[in-house]
Amino acid sequence: MWRAILRRVLHALLVLLTVSLLTFGLIMAAPGGPSILLDPDLSPADRARLRQELGLDAPAHIQYLKWAGNAVRGDLGRSLVQKRRVAEMIGERVPATAVLAGAGLLLTLLAGIPLGVAAATRPRSLLDHAATIASGVGVAIPGFWFGIMLIILFAVWLHLLPSAGMYTPGGPQTLADLLRHLVMPTLVLATFSLPQVTLFARASVLETLRQDYVRTARAKGLDERRVLFRHGLRNALIPVLTVIGLLVPRLVGGAVITETVFAWPGMGRLSADAAFGRDYPLIMGITMVVSVVVIVSNLLTDIAYTVVDPRIRLE
Amino acid sequence: MQTERDDEREEKSQPFGVTRRGFLRAAAAAGAATSCAALWPGSAVAQQPRQGGALRMAIIADPVLNPILTMGIQSTTICKVLYSGLCRPDPVTLEPRPDLAKSWQVSRDGLTWTFMLRDNVTWHDGKPFTGEDVKWTLEERATGKGAWRGPRVVKTVEVVEPHVVRFHLTQPFAPLAVLMGFTQYIGPKHLLEGKDQAEFAEFNKKNPVGTGPFKMKEFVTGQHVTLQANPDYFLGRPYLDTFVFKVVPDVNVQVAQIKTGELDFALIEPQNIAAVKGMPDLKLDVVDYVNHYYIAFQIKNPLFADPRVRLAMIHAVDRQTIVEKVLLGYGTVATGTIPPALGWAYNSTLKPLPYDPQKALALLAEVGWKPGPGGVLMKDGKPFKFTLSVDKGNPAREQTATIAQQFYKRLGMDVTLETMEWAAFASKRWLARDYEAMHMWWITSPDPDQLDYYGTGGANNHPNYSNPEIDKVLLEAQQITDRDRRRQLYHRYQELEMSDPPVATLYYPKEIRVTNAKLVIPPVGYRDALTNSEAWHYTT
């Protein structure tokens, strides 16, 4: 058991190292430099001095080692643009990201799994066809367009929901205010993940219900409901766990479009701003944080496997 | 509300006198003259100003609220309201008016400017504002902590008395007062002197202290910056109670928010006008601002070295069509690099060079470019071939570049269009001056001095343009303070441009804003309107 944990920790460190090297390499290779150097009012002398102050004129591997040396001690550096600590800037965005990602995940699971299961148990029914088609549409819809359409419908025409943001500025930050602001971004975020979970659950349940042991259970005289819930579902949901495990990092770090459209102050938007501004420390910091989320989420998925399926052991 | 006594105090301290009442009168006059009335029948004529209310405006990302370090439009936008400069642009004519300085004098040799500062100004934390703050701020900027806007002509700043500062210049410099009113905010020495970057960050985010009409109330990162009225503001309490800058990164959502009433002010592109037309709670405001949009040709490239080639490039493009189709009419075809928004400096006797492809071909023939097989322009066996670069993501610019490309192709040129993401474009093409042709623009301070952009060796002269006669004209005009002489010189400059264009100017687009129908703001570009934010108000 301890060996398994040690192996996982080493594995995780290796992943983080590789990700950091790759990200840094990409940043260095990308054309254009930090946006703060792109100010036309900076004289060439100023620009050179600023580059030197920020350590940007050192060779790439020196810059990387400097960053890594600080990072392992918990110092993720300062944003080139805002001059604030990267850790602090990311930390500020965590609540908003957690709320949106959590809501998206909740909607995805609460709606996706039952829908997928229901569709599988009623193959070729109206529900099955509707779920499959709706899922196809959901995956294909561009989130940007869908978000704007929702805003036009619910905010501009119907005046039912606020168009963007997380809270009403200057207003009391009540739960009700938050929930009203959360509705549309959650729908848009879930548009991509919900269909995936639905289709996956559906396929997995269909596959499971074809297994021999299910046939045996039916032959033994168990009603369909018990067959499904007692015997089939646990096995069917194992692959679905994988999909969920892969969704979490996307919800946390990849909700850029949703956050941009709905002015949601999350990490996705921060990472987009950092990328456009070539804000190296911030880009590295966010990438590391998201990598850690991926690693933890994979670990939790693996643990969940062992809980759901006694045949699987944590290795 | 202003009382008689307030008016008196203001008149005495402002020899160039723009009081709030004066501005309102001027705004009413100007308001009637703008295109407002034509677009929106029955739009609000000057009514009684109302004390109070909140103004919500959009920014696209978090700002840095430090007066020395400002970068990015969202930072300068908010800093114009939080901080003050020595001067400010007049809310109608853009001439420099008193702000922290109540008057100023220039020595005969033009090397010394003496600014008399107001003695009744306090920082938002209650400490008094003095000349020490001015000296410290300018020296911080000069040592390069932040960008110095404009040519570095200030050698030293001397605090003669607590409220008198003297600038010693390296050369006479006429635009100094204008520059002091254009993103040259003064910062609090007592709070920032000797502090390092880390503590600057605290100031920037938690508690920026300025002398402006609004002070910090709340900064929720990623969401909004809310400022509240400064009751001790030296020109009197502003009309508005709060100024809220909401972070709304997407322009379509900004338009949606102005429609739902979640924003009171939004800048829009021509294609968004249809979405807001006819809404009774909104009004459309169209103003000129100081800019020129152009296609630059790299003059170090032998292809474009001859002015006749550049003239041909101007004659080749039907710029009126671009203004109509791309800007939907919200712009003017350009004469040269000085726009009508610069008022006195603009040479209104000049007309834009006409669209004349035959003339273009004739000019090119003079230089040796003749149509070869297939109509392709050839010289010494080589075709006229170049790449036109434009930044990605702005539909108007991309369309303009595409249309220009088509017109050049009609002449027989082989033109490849290159779009590039902004940061890459800015560093690889613009700042590195590594381009053949590039669609760019300048938005400048309200002074016609362009020595930096088009003078030989100018720091921002990316086309590497050089015309000794223009150099002479621009240098003299930069140094002489006499307005009439400057006007003569700039008019001459524009004439000279007509035969040796530094860039192929395209148009001067108008600034289009949609606002709450009851909002009254100065009828100038918003960058300059915000410097007069204490006068913004709602009508009853």
Chai-1 contact restraints between the chains, C-beta under 6 A:
chainA,res_idxA,chainB,res_idxB,connection_type,confidence,min_distance_angstrom,max_distance_angstrom,comment,restraint_id
A,P31,B,A424,contact,1.0,0.0,6.0,A-B,restraint_1
A,P31,B,K428,contact,1.0,0.0,6.0,A-B,restraint_2
A,G32,B,A423,contact,1.0,0.0,6.0,A-B,restraint_3
A,G32,B,A424,contact,1.0,0.0,6.0,A-B,restraint_4
A,G32,B,S427,contact,1.0,0.0,6.0,A-B,restraint_5
A,G33,B,S427,contact,1.0,0.0,6.0,A-B,restraint_6
A,S35,B,A423,contact,1.0,0.0,6.0,A-B,restraint_7
A,I36,B,M71,contact,1.0,0.0,6.0,A-B,restraint_8
A,L38,B,A426,contact,1.0,0.0,6.0,A-B,restraint_9
A,D39,B,A147,contact,1.0,0.0,6.0,A-B,restraint_10
A,P40,B,N460,contact,1.0,0.0,6.0,A-B,restraint_11
A,D41,B,A147,contact,1.0,0.0,6.0,A-B,restraint_12
A,D41,B,R149,contact,1.0,0.0,6.0,A-B,restraint_13
A,L42,B,A147,contact,1.0,0.0,6.0,A-B,restraint_14
A,S43,B,A459,contact,1.0,0.0,6.0,A-B,restraint_15
A,D46,B,G144,contact,1.0,0.0,6.0,A-B,restraint_16
A,R49,B,G144,contact,1.0,0.0,6.0,A-B,restraint_17
A,Q82,B,V64,contact,1.0,0.0,6.0,A-B,restraint_18
A,K83,B,Q197,contact,1.0,0.0,6.0,A-B,restraint_19
A,K83,B,A201,contact,1.0,0.0,6.0,A-B,restraint_20
A,R84,B,A201,contact,1.0,0.0,6.0,A-B,restraint_21
A,E92,B,T221,contact,1.0,0.0,6.0,A-B,restraint_22
A,I148,B,N252,contact,1.0,0.0,6.0,A-B,restraint_23
A,I151,B,A256,contact,1.0,0.0,6.0,A-B,restraint_24
A,A155,B,T260,contact,1.0,0.0,6.0,A-B,restraint_25
A,V156,B,A256,contact,1.0,0.0,6.0,A-B,restraint_26
A,V156,B,K259,contact,1.0,0.0,6.0,A-B,restraint_27
A,V156,B,T260,contact,1.0,0.0,6.0,A-B,restraint_28
A,S163,B,A256,contact,1.0,0.0,6.0,A-B,restraint_29
A,S163,B,Q257,contact,1.0,0.0,6.0,A-B,restraint_30
A,S163,B,T260,contact,1.0,0.0,6.0,A-B,restraint_31
A,S163,B,E262,contact,1.0,0.0,6.0,A-B,restraint_32
A,A164,B,V248,contact,1.0,0.0,6.0,A-B,restraint_33
A,A164,B,V253,contact,1.0,0.0,6.0,A-B,restraint_34
A,P169,B,H224,contact,1.0,0.0,6.0,A-B,restraint_35
A,P169,B,V244,contact,1.0,0.0,6.0,A-B,restraint_36
A,P169,B,K246,contact,1.0,0.0,6.0,A-B,restraint_37
A,G170,B,T226,contact,1.0,0.0,6.0,A-B,restraint_38
A,T260,B,P249,contact,1.0,0.0,6.0,A-B,restraint_39
A,T260,B,D250,contact,1.0,0.0,6.0,A-B,restraint_40
A,V261,B,D250,contact,1.0,0.0,6.0,A-B,restraint_41
A,A263,B,V247,contact,1.0,0.0,6.0,A-B,restraint_42
A,A263,B,V248,contact,1.0,0.0,6.0,A-B,restraint_43
A,P265,B,G222,contact,1.0,0.0,6.0,A-B,restraint_44
A,P265,B,Q223,contact,1.0,0.0,6.0,A-B,restraint_45
A,D273,B,A61,contact,1.0,0.0,6.0,A-B,restraint_46
A,R278,B,A423,contact,1.0,0.0,6.0,A-B,restraint_47
